Every structure is written in structure tokens, then in C-alpha cells.
Amino acid sequence: MGRGRKSVADHILERFKDDTMGPEGCYLVMYDFELGEGEVISPRFFRNLKRITNRLGDGEREQYSVIKCTYPKTTRVLEALAEHYGCSHIKIYRVVEVKN
């Protein structure tokens, strides 16, 4: 028997299934939803975010709206997820971690 209805995460991962992971590095995905008074980000966004990071084995929350990734594919998938939920402020950076 099948699992039933596919999640948003499943649909987005399907769109990117043929993409390579890309070069290893340190990438940050930063998102900011424009919310009105009393509005909240859909809990489905966070459930699908967790599904995606678990399935790709990449992506760790650094702050509430900052995800640290190792691969560019993960950043593209997370961008598509945020856009699906109406986020219009998304930035992706490749960074060099500097330790003192």
C-alpha cells in the first residue's frame, strides 16, 4: 500500500531529484516572511523543512530563520519551500567560517 497523499516536501524534492548536490561548502539560507499583526508562519512550513533536511541529510538551523547547509542543492530546495509558503525575502550566501 502507498503512503497516501504526498507532502509539499515530496513534491519539491521531486522537482530537484536530478540536480547534483554541488560542491561542498558552507551556505546560509536566510528567510523572512512578511506577516501582519497576529499572523504566524504555517506550521506546515516547519514540518516540511524538517522532512527536507532529514531526507537530504543536510541543513541545520542556526537561528529561527537561518539554515546552514553543506550543499547548494539543499539551498535551492529550501528556497523553493519558502517561496511555496509565500516568503518573498530569501537570501542565500556562501560563507567562509572563521574561528578565533
N, C-alpha and C positions, 0 to 999 in steps of 0.2 A: 504494500500500500504506500501511496505517496504521502508527503508531509502536508499536503493541502495547499493553501494559498501561499505564494511567495512573498517574502518581505521586501520592503524598499531596498534593503541592503542586497538581497539576492539579485534584484533587477539591475542595480547599479554595478555590482560585481560582474554580472553577465556582460554588460556593455564594455568593460575593460578587460575581459578574460584573455584576449590575445595580446595585450600590452606586456612588454617585459617590465621587470621590476625597476630596471635602470641602475645607474651607478650608486653604490653605497655612499652615504654622506650623512650629514645632519641637516634635516629640513624641519622648518616650523610652519605649521598651518595655523593661522590666526583668523578667527571669525568673530563677527559682531552682528547680532540680529537687532534690527530696529524694532523695538517693542513699545507699544503705547502703555499708558498707565494701567496697571493690573494685568497686563499680558505676560505670558511666560513662554519660554521655548517649549515646543512639544516634547513630552517625554519619549515619544516615538523616535525623535531625532537621536536622543542619547542611547536608546536601545539599539538602534541601527548602527550608530557609531561604534558601540561595543561589538556588535556582530562583525562589522567590517574589520576592526583591528584584530579581533580574535582569528578570523579566517585568514587574513593576510599575515598574521604573526608579526605585525608592525604597527606602531602608533602607541604613544604613551602620553597621557595627559600631564602637561607641565603646570598648567593653570586652568581655570574654568573654561577659557575659550582659546587655549593654545595646546596644540598637539605636536609632539616631537616625533618625527618619523625618520626611518633609515633609508627609505626608497622613494623615488619620485612617483612611482605608480600609486603608492598609498596617498600621496598628497593630492593627486588628480581625482582619486576615488572619493576622498573626503571632501574635496571641493564640490564634486557633483552632489554629494549627500547634502551638504549645507545649502546649495542652490535649490535642491528639491524642496527643502523646508522653508524657502523664501529668504534665505540670507543673501544680502547683496554686498556685504562688506567682508571680503575674503582676501587675505594676503598669504602668499607662500614665499618663504625665504629659504635659501640655502645658507647655512651659517657655519662658522668655524668656532668650535668651543675652545675657550681659552681658560686655563686654570692657573691660579696664582701659586 
